[in-house]
């Protein structure tokens, strides 16, 4: 059961990452720049998550900053899903 829960959490995190990075497509700039910005945002988010929030992170956040960061990431991701056209 733990494996299923961890797998579901991982899949939801991947969806949230892509949704978060899709904020680049709301900007009134060229398509090429939007794609570059999408890749940059996604890379920065993955780097941040792996350094501070992953289960085996070397510099893991304490409880409160961890949940604040997680809330902000998921809030932006949810907003981006709502803004999707």
C-alpha positions as CSV (number, residue, x, y, z in Angstrom):
1,X,0.0,0.0,0.0
2,X,2.9,2.4,0.8
3,X,4.3,1.8,-2.7
4,X,1.0,2.8,-4.3
5,X,0.8,6.0,-2.2
6,X,4.4,7.0,-3.0
7,X,3.8,6.3,-6.7
8,X,0.6,8.4,-6.8
9,X,2.4,11.2,-4.9
10,X,5.3,11.1,-7.4
11,X,2.9,11.2,-10.4
12,X,1.0,14.2,-8.9
13,X,4.3,16.0,-8.3
14,X,5.3,15.5,-11.9
15,X,1.9,16.9,-13.0
16,X,2.3,19.8,-10.7
17,X,5.8,20.6,-12.0
18,X,4.7,20.7,-15.6
19,X,1.6,22.8,-14.7
20,X,3.8,25.2,-12.6
21,X,6.2,25.6,-15.5
22,X,3.4,26.3,-17.9
23,X,3.1,29.8,-16.4
24,X,5.6,30.7,-19.2
25,X,2.8,30.3,-21.7
26,X,0.8,33.1,-20.1
27,X,3.4,35.7,-21.0
28,X,2.8,37.9,-24.2
29,X,6.2,36.9,-25.8
30,X,7.2,34.8,-28.8
31,X,6.6,31.1,-28.8
32,X,10.3,30.3,-28.8
33,X,10.9,32.4,-25.7
34,X,7.9,30.7,-24.0
35,X,9.4,27.3,-24.7
36,X,12.8,28.3,-23.3
37,X,11.2,29.9,-20.3
38,X,9.1,26.7,-19.7
39,X,12.2,24.6,-19.8
40,X,14.1,27.0,-17.4
41,X,11.2,27.1,-14.9
42,X,10.8,23.4,-15.0
43,X,14.6,22.9,-14.5
44,X,14.7,25.4,-11.6
45,X,11.7,23.7,-9.9
46,X,13.1,20.2,-10.2
47,X,16.5,21.5,-8.9
48,X,14.8,23.2,-5.9
49,X,12.7,20.1,-5.2
50,X,15.6,17.8,-5.3
51,X,17.8,19.9,-3.1
52,X,15.3,20.9,-0.4
53,X,12.1,18.8,-0.6
54,X,12.8,15.3,-1.9
55,X,12.6,12.5,0.6
56,X,16.4,12.0,0.3
57,X,17.4,15.6,0.0
58,X,20.7,16.6,1.4
59,X,19.5,19.9,2.9
60,X,15.9,19.1,3.7
61,X,13.6,21.8,4.9
62,X,12.2,21.7,8.4
63,X,8.4,21.0,8.7
64,X,6.9,24.5,8.4
65,X,9.1,25.8,5.4
66,X,8.5,22.4,3.7
67,X,4.8,22.7,3.8
68,X,4.8,26.4,2.9
69,X,6.9,25.7,-0.2
70,X,4.8,22.7,-1.1
71,X,1.6,24.8,-0.7
72,X,3.0,27.6,-2.9
73,X,4.1,25.2,-5.7
74,X,0.8,23.3,-5.7
75,X,-1.2,26.6,-5.5
76,X,0.6,28.0,-8.6
77,X,0.1,24.6,-10.4
78,X,-3.6,24.6,-9.5
79,X,-4.0,28.2,-10.8
80,X,-2.2,27.2,-14.0
81,X,-4.6,24.3,-14.5
82,X,-7.6,26.6,-14.0
83,X,-6.1,29.1,-16.5
84,X,-5.5,26.4,-19.2
85,X,-7.6,27.1,-22.3
